[in-house]
Amino acid sequence: MGPFGSNIKVSSFVSSGVPIISGAHLKGFTVRECNFNFITEEHAAKLKNSLVFPGDVIFTHAGNVGQVAMVPRRSEYPKYMISQRQFFLRCNESVALPEYVTLYFHTRNGRGALLANTSQVGVPALAQPSTYLKTLEIPIPSLNTQQKIVQVISGFNKLISTLSLTNDYLLDILLCIFRQRFCSDTNVPNGTICDLGNVVGGATPSKKLRDNFAANGIGWITPKDLAKTSSIFISHGAKDITNKGYCSCSATLMPKGSVLFSSRAPVGYVAIAAESLCTNQGFKSIVPHDNIGTAYVFCFLKENATAIENTGSGTTFIEVSGRIMKEYPAYIPEEHDCKSFSQLAEPILELIRINEKEKGNFEVLRDTLLPRLMSGGIDVSRINCLIQ
């Protein structure tokens, strides 16, 4: 298991060296290679039992229990260090491919088996994780079958990754256009966010009443919902609320095109309502004025998220109040400038929305096929032509 916890000081980190894998790097099937902290080669040598290499499978055993991802075979670094809440598995590849093992623990059966040993007292954690993992039995087909299953799922992941990367580029282009047009030294604040649109808060129905919530009802978004997605457009969160729940609290139904801005826990998530929806109290969202438009408000909040967060206050967590949000300085363009920007920006945002929908479809199809592939419900020998 990894060594990094309260006994390791931030001063131990350096600008380059051996990267440390954190929970943020395990969101997906492979370790995300970005935003690492580093320790020196000398420091890593003293902690050699916690070094991992391309092909190793990383698990979290405390906190956000059950994250599983493989260090890419073609990784950016030759070795990595795992953190305190992680442990790793090094597969005997003559028996089991690490890619296949990773996929198994992303199925319902695999995840259920892994989490069955979770203690809920205090911070969720696996009891004796390394020992427990050795007791788990997983289906191990032939290496040829494993390879084909991995290839099929990898094909979907490549499509999903391509769409994500495309949207990253599109967003960069959109923000670049915004900066060039509206972020010069001459465009000083001449108004406040209130001049961009109506600032709207949110609310939560009583969670004691089950009939306030539903699987399919009025879209209701929390900051946690935005934390779990990289999408810009959103219409539903983990839970919807019923009409009864909506009427029982002070939540406001906002129209399609409203721009959501999380104002606490944490501050700074920005998203666009893909259809009418409402939020909990963790938002100070903006319904754009017609002469301003969604595109300008979205880009303004993306560019100013950190600065807005710095205006917040609080002891338990930072929160931006409705008053501060409404009074935050903003540059208010001429109507014709907003219209011109919207003509460029809206097709970019629409393409991002389409790509997000397509990406979601691929993710659903992948997640539907995965358990059937793993259980033998789909004969992979008959789909050779799709994976060559």
C-alpha positions in Angstrom: 0.0 0.0 0.0 1.0 3.6 -0.5 2.9 5.7 2.0 1.6 9.2 1.4 -0.5 10.6 4.3 -0.2 13.1 7.1 3.4 12.1 7.7 4.5 13.4 4.3 4.9 17.1 4.1 4.1 19.2 1.0 7.7 20.4 1.1 8.7 16.8 0.0 7.2 17.5 -3.4 9.4 18.7 -6.3 8.8 20.0 -9.8 9.7 16.8 -11.5 10.7 13.3 -10.7 8.5 10.3 -9.8 4.8 11.1 -10.1 2.4 10.3 -7.2 -1.0 8.8 -8.2 -4.0 10.2 -6.3 -7.6 9.3 -6.4 -8.2 12.0 -9.0 -6.1 10.0 -11.4 -8.2 6.9 -11.1 -11.4 8.2 -12.7 -11.8 5.7 -15.6 -10.2 2.5 -16.7 -6.6 3.8 -17.0 -4.6 6.2 -14.8 -5.1 9.8 -16.0 -1.6 11.3 -16.6 -2.0 14.9 -15.6 -1.6 17.3 -12.7 0.8 15.1 -10.7 2.8 15.9 -7.6 6.3 14.5 -7.7 9.0 13.3 -5.4 12.7 12.8 -6.1 14.2 9.5 -7.4 16.1 9.3 -4.1 12.9 9.7 -2.0 11.1 7.1 -4.2 14.0 4.6 -3.8 13.4 4.7 0.0 9.7 3.8 -0.6 10.3 1.2 -3.3 7.5 -1.2 -2.0 5.0 1.5 -3.1 6.4 2.0 -6.6 4.1 0.9 -9.5 4.9 0.4 -13.1 3.0 0.3 -16.5 0.6 -2.6 -16.4 0.0 -2.5 -12.7 -3.7 -2.2 -11.5 -4.3 0.4 -8.8 -7.2 0.2 -6.3 -8.4 2.7 -3.7 -9.1 1.1 -0.3 -10.2 4.1 1.8 -12.3 7.2 1.2 -13.7 6.8 -2.3 -13.4 3.1 -2.1 -13.5 1.0 -5.2 -11.8 3.1 -7.8 -9.8 0.8 -10.1 -7.5 1.8 -13.0 -4.5 0.4 -14.8 -1.2 2.3 -15.3 -1.1 2.6 -19.1 1.4 0.3 -20.9 2.5 3.3 -23.0 2.7 5.7 -20.1 4.4 9.0 -19.9 6.6 8.0 -16.9 8.6 4.7 -16.3 7.3 4.4 -12.7 4.9 6.0 -10.2 4.3 6.1 -6.5 0.9 5.3 -5.1 -0.6 7.3 -2.3 -1.7 6.2 1.2 -5.2 5.1 0.3 -4.2 2.9 -2.5 -2.8 -0.6 -3.1 -1.9 -2.3 -6.3 -2.0 -5.7 -8.1 0.7 -6.9 -10.5 -0.8 -9.6 -12.7 0.8 -12.8 -13.8 0.2 -12.1 -17.5 0.5 -15.7 -18.5 -2.8 -16.2 -16.7 -4.6 -12.8 -16.6 -4.2 -9.6 -18.5 -4.3 -6.5 -16.3 -6.6 -4.8 -18.7 -9.1 -7.6 -18.3 -8.8 -7.6 -14.5 -9.4 -3.8 -14.5 -12.5 -4.3 -16.7 -13.8 -7.0 -14.3 -13.8 -4.6 -11.3 -15.8 -2.1 -13.4 -18.7 -4.6 -13.7 -21.4 -4.8 -11.1 -20.3 -8.2 -10.0 -16.6 -7.2 -9.7 -17.3 -3.9 -7.9 -19.8 -5.6 -5.6 -17.2 -8.3 -4.6 -14.6 -5.6 -4.0 -16.9 -3.4 -1.9 -18.3 -6.3 0.1 -15.5 -5.9 2.6 -16.1 -2.2 3.2 -16.3 -0.9 6.7 -18.8 2.1 7.1 -17.5 3.2 10.5 -15.8 6.6 10.0 -14.1 6.9 6.6 -15.3 4.1 4.3 -12.4 1.6 4.0 -11.6 -2.0 2.9 -10.5 -4.2 5.8 -7.0 -5.7 5.1 -7.4 -4.8 1.4 -4.3 -6.7 0.0 -5.2 -9.8 1.9 -8.9 -9.5 1.0 -8.1 -9.1 -2.7 -6.3 -12.4 -2.7 -9.4 -14.2 -1.6 -11.6 -12.9 -4.5 -12.3 -15.3 -7.3 -12.8 -13.8 -10.8 -13.8 -15.5 -14.0 -10.6 -16.1 -16.1 -11.2 -17.2 -19.7 -8.4 -18.0 -22.1 -5.9 -15.2 -22.8 -7.2 -15.1 -26.4 -10.8 -14.4 -25.1 -9.5 -11.9 -22.6 -7.6 -10.0 -25.3 -10.7 -9.9 -27.5 -12.9 -8.5 -24.7 -10.2 -5.9 -23.9 -10.1 -4.9 -27.6 -13.8 -4.5 -27.9 -14.1 -2.3 -24.8 -10.9 -0.4 -25.8 -12.5 0.4 -29.1 -15.4 2.1 -27.3 -13.0 3.9 -24.9 -11.1 5.3 -27.9 -14.2 6.7 -29.4 -15.2 8.2 -26.1 -11.7 9.7 -25.6 -11.7 11.2 -29.1 -15.0 12.9 -28.4 -13.8 14.2 -25.1 -10.6 15.5 -26.6 -12.5 17.1 -29.5 -14.7 18.9 -27.0 -11.7 20.1 -25.0 -10.3 21.7 -28.2 -13.7 23.2 -29.0 -13.9 24.7 -25.6 -10.4 26.1 -25.9 -11.3 27.7 -29.2 -14.5 29.2 -27.7 -12.7 30.7 -24.7 -9.9 32.0 -27.0 -12.5 33.9 -29.1 -14.1 35.3 -25.9 -10.8 36.5 -24.6 -9.8 38.2 -27.8 -13.1 40.0 -28.0 -13.9 40.9 -24.5 -10.8 40.6 -22.2 -8.6 43.5 -23.4 -7.4 46.3 -21.1 -10.0 48.6 -22.6 -12.9 46.4 -21.7 -13.1 47.3 -18.0 -16.1 46.4 -15.9 -19.0 48.7 -16.6 -21.7 46.8 -14.7 -22.3 43.7 -12.6 -23.4 40.1 -13.1 -27.0 41.4 -12.6 -26.6 43.2 -15.9 -25.8 39.8 -17.6 -28.9 38.0 -16.3 -31.1 37.1 -13.3 -29.2 35.5 -10.5 -31.1 32.4 -9.2 -30.5 30.3 -6.1 -31.7 26.8 -5.4 -33.2 24.7 -2.6 -33.7 21.1 -1.4 -37.0 19.4 -0.6 -37.2 17.6 2.6 -35.2 14.3 2.3 -37.4 12.8 5.0 -40.2 12.5 2.5 -39.5 9.9 -0.2 -42.2 11.2 -2.5 -40.3 14.5 -2.9 -37.9 12.6 -5.2 -38.2 10.4 -8.2 -36.1 8.7 -10.9 -37.9 10.6 -13.6 -39.2 14.0 -12.7 -38.0 17.6 -12.6 -34.3 17.9 -13.2 -32.5 18.8 -10.0 -28.8 19.4 -9.9 -26.3 19.5 -7.1 -22.6 20.4 -7.1 -21.8 16.7 -6.7 -23.6 16.0 -10.0 -21.2 18.4 -11.8 -18.2 16.9 -10.0 -19.0 13.5 -11.5 -19.2 14.8 -15.1 -16.9 16.6 -17.5 -19.9 17.6 -19.7 -20.9 21.2 -20.2 -24.6 20.5 -20.8 -26.7 18.9 -18.1 -30.4 18.1 -17.7 -30.6 15.7 -14.8 -28.6 14.8 -11.8 -28.4 11.6 -9.7 -31.9 12.4 -8.4 -34.9 14.2 -9.8 -37.6 15.9 -7.7 -41.3 15.4 -8.0 -43.7 18.3 -8.5 -44.6 17.9 -4.9 -41.0 18.3 -3.9 -40.6 21.3 -6.1 -43.6 23.0 -4.7 -42.5 22.3 -1.1 -39.3 24.3 -1.3 -38.0 27.6 -2.8 -36.2 26.0 -5.8 -36.7 27.9 -9.1 -37.3 26.2 -12.4 -34.9 27.8 -14.8 -35.2 27.7 -18.6 -33.0 25.8 -21.1 -29.8 27.9 -21.7 -29.5 29.0 -18.1 -25.9 28.9 -16.9 -25.3 27.0 -13.6 -22.6 28.2 -11.3 -21.8 26.2 -8.1 -21.4 28.7 -5.2 -20.2 26.2 -2.5 -18.7 22.8 -1.9 -16.9 23.6 -4.2 -17.2 27.0 -5.9 -16.7 27.3 -9.6 -18.4 24.4 -11.5 -20.0 25.9 -14.6 -22.6 24.2 -16.8 -25.4 24.9 -19.2 -29.0 23.7 -18.7 -29.8 21.4 -21.6 -33.5 21.8 -20.7 -35.5 23.4 -17.9 -34.3 22.4 -14.5 -33.6 23.5 -10.9 -30.8 23.2 -8.5 -30.1 22.8 -4.8 -28.9 25.7 -2.6 -25.3 25.1 -3.7 -25.7 27.3 -6.8 -26.0 30.9 -7.8 -27.0 30.4 -11.4 -27.7 33.0 -14.1 -30.7 33.1 -16.5 -29.1 35.3 -19.3 -30.8 38.4 -20.5 -31.9 38.1 -24.1 -29.5 40.8 -25.3 -26.6 39.0 -23.6 -27.1 35.3 -24.4 -26.0 32.0 -23.0 -22.6 31.9 -24.7 -21.3 35.2 -23.2 -22.5 34.3 -19.7 -21.0 30.8 -19.9 -17.6 32.1 -21.1 -17.6 35.0 -18.6 -18.2 32.6 -15.6 -15.6 30.1 -16.9 -13.0 32.9 -17.1 -13.9 34.4 -13.8 -14.6 31.3 -11.7 -11.5 31.5 -9.6 -11.8 35.3 -9.0 -15.4 34.8 -8.0 -14.4 32.0 -5.6 -11.9 34.4 -4.0 -14.8 36.7 -3.0 -16.4 34.0 -0.9 -16.2 33.4 2.8 -16.9 30.7 5.3 -15.2 28.5 8.0 -16.5 25.0 7.1 -16.4 25.7 3.4 -16.1 28.7 1.1 -19.4 30.0 -0.2 -20.3 32.9 -2.5 -23.5 34.6 -1.4 -26.3 35.8 -3.6 -25.5 39.4 -2.9 -21.8 39.0 -3.7 -22.7 37.2 -6.9 -25.1 39.9 -8.0 -22.6 42.6 -7.3 -19.6 41.0 -8.9 -18.1 43.4 -11.5 -18.6 42.5 -15.2 -18.0 44.0 -18.6 -21.3 44.4 -20.4 -20.8 44.5 -24.2 -22.9 46.4 -26.7 -25.8 44.4 -27.9 -24.4 44.0 -31.4 -21.1 42.7 -30.0 -23.0 40.0 -28.0 -25.0 39.1 -31.1 -21.8 38.8 -33.2 -20.2 36.6 -30.6 -23.2 34.4 -30.2 -23.2 33.8 -34.0 -19.8 32.3 -33.6 -20.1 30.7 -30.2 -23.5 29.0 -30.5 -22.5 26.6 -33.3 -19.4 25.6 -31.2 -21.6 25.0 -28.2 -24.1 23.0 -30.2 -21.3 20.8 -31.6 -20.1 20.2 -28.0 -23.6 19.3 -27.0 -23.9 16.8 -29.8 -20.6 15.3 -29.0 -21.5 15.0 -25.4 -24.7 13.2 -26.3 -22.8 10.8 -28.6 -20.2 10.2 -25.9 -23.0 9.3 -23.5 -24.5 6.9 -25.9 -21.2 5.1 -26.4 -20.7 5.0 -22.6 -24.1 3.4 -22.1 -23.5 0.9 -24.9 -20.0 0.0 -23.5 -21.4 -0.4 -20.0 -24.2 -2.6 -21.3 -21.9 -4.8 -23.3 -19.2 -5.1 -20.6 -21.0 -7.5 -18.2 -22.2 -9.6 -21.1 -18.8 -9.9 -22.5 -17.3 -10.8 -19.1 -19.9 -13.4 -18.4 -19.6 -15.1 -21.8 -23.1 -13.9 -22.8 -21.6 -12.6 -26.1 -19.4 -14.9 -28.1 -16.4 -12.7 -28.9 -15.0 -15.2 -31.4 -17.7 -14.1 -33.8 -16.7 -10.4 -33.8 -13.2 -10.7 -35.1 -13.9 -8.5 -38.0 -14.9 -5.6 -35.7 -11.6 -5.6 -33.7 -8.9 -6.1 -36.3 
